[in-house]
């Protein structure tokens, strides 16, 4: 008798029904040839789930650690963050800065 595997219990087409498929992708675009400031920045962030599509603050901290104090913009932003240009249609009554 073989050991049961997870696929024995999941109907075809329902593979993601067991866990939340809640990974958020962060695309980092650069202009020119920026220097990497820190080689210790990890690419995976394990953070508590926030509001819908809310980026963890750790994301911004790691980008600054990686690239240094350079001009930064967050697209599809839902909030204004000091030191970042924020563009998004869900900023509410805030002006794009």
ABEGO torsion letter per residue (X at the ends): XBBBBAAAABBBGAAAAABBBABBBBBBBBBEBBBBABAABBABBBBBBBBBGBBBAAAAAAAAAAAEBBBBBBBGBABBBBGBBBBEAAAEABBBX
